[in-house]
């Protein structure tokens, strides 16, 4: 496995046949940071591209030497996307987590023709603001750290100011809904959206997204992309309300439940993931802790107790203080109501 230098990326571009992950092309064009690994610098036939959004596997999937190196280099919890059908079938075989699961992602696109602008209609005390990173850093708004973390993928405030787009809605000193661009290439840009849990279902998301899309037009972009997991029905509804149209669905692989908000899965959905990971944990003990957290999110007290006992028997560390801290956080997000101290005991 050979890591290419930026000036060599041109040789790898032709191996990528799908166009679902814009961040991959952002890397290949040298616009944002990432890594490109191939089997041969001169005549590559297979490659792995690590971008801010995913790890993409493209080209041929039958190179044993490359696949062995891939198994050794991929992180156990690393999410991976196949560029073609060969890699879709090969990923469970070469990934270090043999129990990694396939899920579906959706790609939406909006153009100037399909865009449906949303008029700002905010409650009193709610203020929309453009993301100006240097100015924002002078403030002490709650949730600003989440915007900084997101924008860090741009490498610098200057790069984001030139090519990035973003807006947020603030309620007093708290940023409650925010949307900004993830990556870009040519006339295309991809954006995402987050809204604080207690401020959802107020129409904030569609308003802040509409403002960001307009900002994209103002910066000269011709189309805006939006990626989301199939379980995130709320995200898909917001996208469609603003005029995004589904362009494609495609597979990806994850070791975690494929969500973007805890509410993307109901109790049954979290329980199903817990059951899958419990069975897999018999052969892959590293999955026990994630299994435990899935059962907690499923509100399944007895199953969570069972997993803690299995971990203890298998001599796998389970930090109960850390677990209870996680439970407190999940409860603040509206989950695991049955896990009440002191009733919740091991």
N, C-alpha and C positions, 0 to 999 in steps of 0.2 A: 504494500500500500504506500503510495507516494503522495505527499502533499504538494499541490501546485502553488506556484507563486501567481500573484495577480495577473502578470503579463502573459501567463500561460492559460488563463481561463477560457480563452477562445476555442481551444481544442476540445474542451469538455461540453460546450453549449449544445452541440448537435446531438448529444446523447440524451438530452432531456426532451421527451416527447409530449408530456402533459404540460398544461399551463395553469394549473389550479393554485399553485403556491407562488405568488408574486415575489415573496422574500427570496426565493431561490435565484431568480433572475436579478434581483437587487445585488446579491452577492456576486453572481457571474459577471455583472457589468462593473463591479468594483465600486458600487455606490455606498454599500454598507458592509460592515465587517462580517466575516464568515470564514469557513474553511472548505476547501475542495480537495478530496482525495481520489486518486485514480489508480489503476493497475499499471499504467505506462504513461510517462510524460509525453512521449513522442506519438504514440498511437493508442490513446485510451479507448477501452471498450466497456469499462464499467466505472462508475463513480459514486461517491458519497458526498453530498453537499450539506453542510451544517449551517443553517441560517438562524436568524432570531426567532423564527416561527416554527421550524421543524428540522428534521434530518431526512433528506430525500435520498433514496437509492434508485439509480437509473442505469441504463445500459444492460449488458448481459448479466444474468444471475447464476451462471454456471462456472465461474472462475473459482476453483477450490482454494487456491492460495489467498485470493482477495477475501473470500468469504471467511476463511479462518482468521485472517487479520481483523475482519469486521467484528467477528464474535469477541475477539480480545479487546477491541477498542470501544465498542458501544457500551454505554452505561447500562446497568441492569434496569433502571427505571426510565430509560430514554425512549421518548415517543418517536416513531419512525413512520415515514410515508413512502409507499411504493410508487414509482413513476410508471410502471407497467404491470401487466398481469403476471409475468414471470416473477417479479419481486414480491407481488402480493402473496404468491404461494410459497416463496422462499423465506420470507421474514421470520415466521415462527421457528424455522429450522436453524437459522444463523443467529438470531437474537440471543443474548445471554439469558434472558428470561424466556424459557420455552413455553410459558403460559401466558405470554402477551396476547391480548385480544384485539380482534379487528372491530372497528366501529366506522360510522359514516360521518363524513363532513360535507357541508354545503357551501358552495361558492355562489355568491350573489354579485351582480353588477348593476350599477345605475349610470345612466348617461344623462346629458342635458335634456334629451328628448323625453326620457321616462321619469325624470326627477319631479317629485311632488313636494314643493316647499311647504313647511309647516310654520304658520304664523306664531310668533312668540305670544304666549298667553300664560304668564307665570303668576302664581299667588304673590301677595304682598310680602316683601322681604326676600324674595328669590331674585338673584341677579345673574344674568349671563355675561361671561367674560371670555375673551380670546386668550389662549394660552401663550403667554409671553414668559418664557422660563426665567430670564434674569429678574424680571419684575416680580414674578411669583415667589422667587427665593427670598425676596425682601419681606414677604408676608409671613404670617404664622397660622395659615389656614389648616384646619384638620383635613386629612386625606390628601394633602399636597404631596406627601411622600410617595403615594401610589402613582401620581402623575410623573414624578421625577424618575421612578423606577421604570416606568413604561418608556419615557422619552430617552432613557439612558442608551437604548439600542441605537440611537442616532449618532452616538459618539461624542457629540458636543452640542451645546446650546445653539451655536452658530449654524450648524448643519440643519438642525430642526427649524430654525427661523427661516432658512432659505427654502427648504424643500418640504418641510413638514406642515401639518395643519392640525389644529386642535382648539377645542372650546370646553368650558365647564359651566355649570350652574352652581352658584353659591347661595347657601342659606345662612345668613349671618356670617359666622367665621368658619363654616364647614362647607367643603366642596361635596355636593351630594350626587351629582351626575356629571360624567366627563367622557369625552370622545376625542381620540386623536389618531393620527396616522401611524401605521406600523412600518411601512416600507413603500418604495416607489420604484418605477422603472419607466423611462420615457414619459408617455402621456397617461400612465396608469398609477394609481395610488390606492393603498388598502388601509381601511380604518377599522377601529373597534369601539366598543361602548361599554361602560360600567356605570351602574347606579347603586348607591348605598341601599341596603335592604329595606330599611324603614322608610325610604323615599320612593319606592317603586309603586307602580300603578297610579301615578300622578300625571302621566303624560310628559315627564321630563326628558326621557330618553329620546323620543322622536323629535323633540324640539332641539336638543343639543346636537343630535346627529344631523338634522336639517341644516343647522348653522355651520357645521364642519363641512358638509358636502358643498355648500355655497362657497365656503372658503377655498375648497379644492378647485372650483371653477375659477375663482378669482386668481388663483396661482397658475392657471393655464392647463390644468389636468383635463383630459378628455373623458375619462371614466374613473369611477370609484368602485373598489371591490370590498367585499365583506365576507369573511369566513366565519362559520360557526358550526358547532356540533349538532347532530340531528336531534338530540334531547333538549336543546335550548329553544323551546317553542317561543318564548318571549322575545328572544333576539331576532328570530326569523320574522315574527310579526312586526317588530319595529322596522326592520329592513324593508319589508313589503309595503308598509304604510308610507314610507318616504319615496317609494318608487323603485327600489331595488328589485331586480328580477333574477330568479334562479338560473344560473348558467350551467351548473354541473353539480353532481354529487360524486364523491370519490372515497375510497377506503383509506384508513390510516390505522395505526396500531398503538395501543397504549397498555401500560401495566396498571394504570389507575382507572377508576370509573371516569368515562369521558364526559365531563361536565364543565360548564363555565360558571355556573351558580349552583349552590347546594340544592336549590329547589328544582333543578333540572330533573332530578330523580325523586320519586315518591318513596315511601317506606318499602314497598315491594321491590322497587328497582334497586335500592341500596341493599336489601336482603339478598336479592339474586346475586349481586356482586360479592357479597360476603360469603354466600354458599359456594360460589365458584372458587374464590380464593382459599376457602377452608379446605376444599378438596385438593387444590393445587399445593397447599402448604405442606401436605403430607410428604411430598417429594421435593418441594422447594421452600424451606423454612423461612426464607427472607420475605415471604409473602404474608406471614402470620400477622404482623403488626398492621398492615393495610387491611387485612381481613377483619381484624378487631375494630378498626375505625369504621369500616363499612357497616358492621353490625350495630355499632353505636349510633350511626346516622340513621339506621333502619329502625331505631327505637327498640331493638331486640335485646333486652337486658339479660335474659337467660343465655342467649347465644354468646353475648359478649363475655359473660362469666365463664362459659364453657371454653372459649378461646384463651382466656387468661390462664385457666387451669392447664390447657394443652401446652401453652407456651412455658409455663412453669415446669411441667413434666419433661418437656424437651430441652430444658435449661436454656431457654431463650429469654433474654432480659425484657422485662416489661416495667417501665418506670411509671408506677401508679400515680405519682404526683404530676408527672407530665401528662398522663392520660386524663386525669381529672381537670387539668388546665385546658386540654383540648375540648373536653366535654362542656366546660363553661363557655368556651368560644362557640361551639356548635349550638348550644342553647340560645346564645345571643343572636344566632342566625335563624332561629325558629325551629331547630331540630331537637331530637332526643329528649322530649319532655319527660319521659319515664325515668331518666337518669338524674334523680334528685338526691342530693346528699341530705341526711345520712342514709336514706333508703337504698341508694346505690352502693352496694358492697360486693366485694369479691368473694 
